[in-house]
Amino acid sequence: MKRKKLFLGILLAIIIGVVTGFIFVGKHSHNVNSSKTNATIRIGSKDFTENLVVAEIYALALEDNGYKVQRVSNISSSLIHRSLINKEIDLYPEYTGTGLLSILKEPMETDSQKVYETVKKDYEKKFKVTWLKYASANDGQGLVIRTDIANQLGIKTISDLQRHASELNFASQGEFDQREDGLPGLAKIYGDFSWKSSKVYDNSLKYTVLDNKEADVTPAYTTEGQLINTDKYLLLKDDKHFWPPYNLAPIVRDDVLKSNPKIESTLNKISKKLDTATVTKLNAKVDVEGQNYQKVAQDFYKTIK
């Protein structure tokens, strides 16, 4: 009798141990699955500093949230949209103005929200691609003047510039003088720019040209790293809102987002942290200070995670 009770006690202990083990393994397995995913997300980037940095920040954020990431870097701006549609990549950082004008071929619009609503609706309809929330960072067209000349003549806006154009030397990049979103379009809104002189320079030399006082004004993009040197360069205010916005936003194929919905909240948090001043500083660390873009992205991500 005693042996029978002993046997039953041992059997009961074994059963309890097995059940407890299953519960533990089940819970442990659930915890692992909740923080990890088998999905590999292919993040593309265009072939210039800002897009490389932002794409790397996206990659770090997704990896931090359990995704495997494959980086597909340095895709030509003219090819990256097709790479997304052809399912060669899953997402990348795009600009609202590029989507509106270059991809959709829509008329120019200067209201940021309207541009976003248009690209969001039409990309969904035509390409089955979702625009996530856009950042306030705006990498658009602009005009830069030497700060000493701006202070001397009291120039802060493009309207001010137009009034003083006959006193200023312009460093063009050639096509800017011909494009509708260049001088011809500006002249329709602000009036003719009758420069004291206008010469064509390679875009890579424009800040050297300003530094050497060979010119006073040049076209630029509004997040170029050199613009952190406000004692040397002043980005003029587009006071009549000629140029459309080029706000940064992640765009992702619908099928990828449906399978991986956590991408949306993860990357929307990143967009909240990217304003024009921040992106300009990130570009400066690479283009002015010579740091590696991946290190710049990692250092920035550590401050916002």
Secondary structure by P-SEA (a helix, b strand, c coil): caaaaaaaaaaaaaaaaaaaaaaaaaaaaaaaaaacccbbbbbbbccccaaaaaaaaaaaaaaaabbbbbbbcccccccaaaaaaacccccbbbbccccccccccccccccaaaaaaaaaaaaaacccccccccccccccccccccaaaaaaaccccaaaaaaaccccccccccccccccccaaaaaaccccccccbbbbbcccaaaaaaaaccccbbbbcccccccccccccccccccccccccbbbbbbbbaaaaaaccaaaaaaaaaaaaccaaaaaaaaaacccccccaaaaaaaaaaacc
